[in-house]
Amino acid sequence: MVATTLHHVQYGRSFRVLWLMEEIGMQVFDPLTIVEHRIGTKEMQTSDLGRLSPAVRIPAIEMDDLQMSESGAIVQILSERHAPDLVRGPDHADRAEWLQWIGFGETQASLIEQLNLMLVFLRPPATPGPAVVKITVARLRQTLAGMESRLQPDGWLLPSGFSAADIMMGFNLFAAPYYAHLDAFPKVQAYKARIEARPAYQRAVDREGPQRFYAQDFYPVPAT
Ligand SMILES: N[C@@H](CCC(=O)N[C@@H](CS)C(=O)NCC(=O)O)C(=O)O
């Protein structure tokens, strides 16, 4: 058991860490303190998050011997320490793909983040530029198409099955449908359903409760 503090924003990238902890077993991270931050306010900047995260962002984690930020790195190190079945080590045939998908998680998430900034955080009189939103949605759809063409039939990202790379996509596939309809990506839709069927994912969702970030079900590209 390792006393753990997770710096968190509801359904933010720290959801990846929360879901991974549920997959590992919460008893490992006992006692667990979850520090809830208020995104989009000065609270994050004035908190002590900067001590842990060079960019002052969540997730950040503190354990006995470990202080770190960056969700991909946290997911990788916690899996290596506590869930070797979720790791594809240096000798594994899926090693390169495993690392690629962990990195891809952030390529896709950064597009969601840009859309969050433009369509959720921006307050009048500031307005998002429709052309930039349109390009960003197209780039997000490109990442979904890239997943669609590579997903294993009826499976996960890797031929060898469920891994920490899939856990990176929990945040992404929660948020992406607010900006891109998934109907055009049936394999991604089925993959999302497989993620949501996992008991550990469901326990993480129960912990989070109903999302409070998005005020509408879908954010279309603003009219020019
Ligand atoms: N690459 C980082 C990105 C972290 C990140 O941007 N987190 C967002 C929440 S999902 C955040 O803390 N945003 C606060 C801000 O932009 O001020 C990671 O994967 O952990």
The ligand as an SDF file (V2000), in Angstrom:
LIG
                    3D

 20 19  0  0  0  0  0  0  0  0999 V2000
    0.4950   16.5990  -21.6180 N   0  0  0  0  0  0  0  0  0  0  0  0
   -0.1530   16.7880  -20.3430 C   0  0  0  0  0  0  0  0  0  0  0  0
   -1.3110   17.7650  -20.5040 C   0  0  0  0  0  0  0  0  0  0  0  0
   -1.9690   18.0850  -19.1700 C   0  0  0  0  0  0  0  0  0  0  0  0
   -3.1140   19.0790  -19.3240 C   0  0  0  0  0  0  0  0  0  0  0  0
   -3.1130   19.9370  -20.2380 O   0  0  0  0  0  0  0  0  0  0  0  0
   -4.0810   19.0020  -18.4210 N   0  0  0  0  0  0  0  0  0  0  0  0
   -5.1780   19.9580  -18.4580 C   0  0  0  0  0  0  0  0  0  0  0  0
   -6.4790   19.3260  -17.9720 C   0  0  0  0  0  0  0  0  0  0  0  0
   -6.9790   17.9670  -18.9600 S   0  0  0  0  0  0  0  0  0  0  0  0
   -4.8600   21.1130  -17.5380 C   0  0  0  0  0  0  0  0  0  0  0  0
   -4.3650   20.9060  -16.4460 O   0  0  0  0  0  0  0  0  0  0  0  0
   -5.1470   22.3420  -17.9790 N   0  0  0  0  0  0  0  0  0  0  0  0
   -4.9710   23.5020  -17.1820 C   0  0  0  0  0  0  0  0  0  0  0  0
   -4.5870   24.6730  -18.0190 C   0  0  0  0  0  0  0  0  0  0  0  0
   -4.4860   24.5460  -19.2370 O   0  0  0  0  0  0  0  0  0  0  0  0
   -4.3880   25.7210  -17.4140 O   0  0  0  0  0  0  0  0  0  0  0  0
   -0.6200   15.4540  -19.7960 C   0  0  0  0  0  0  0  0  0  0  0  0
   -0.8720   14.5370  -20.5850 O   0  0  0  0  0  0  0  0  0  0  0  0
   -0.6980   15.2960  -18.5620 O   0  0  0  0  0  0  0  0  0  0  0  0
  1  2  1  0
  2  3  1  0
  2 18  1  0
  3  4  1  0
  4  5  1  0
  5  6  2  0
  5  7  1  0
  7  8  1  0
  8  9  1  0
  8 11  1  0
  9 10  1  0
 11 12  2  0
 11 13  1  0
 13 14  1  0
 14 15  1  0
 15 16  2  0
 15 17  1  0
 18 19  2  0
 18 20  1  0
M  END
$$$$
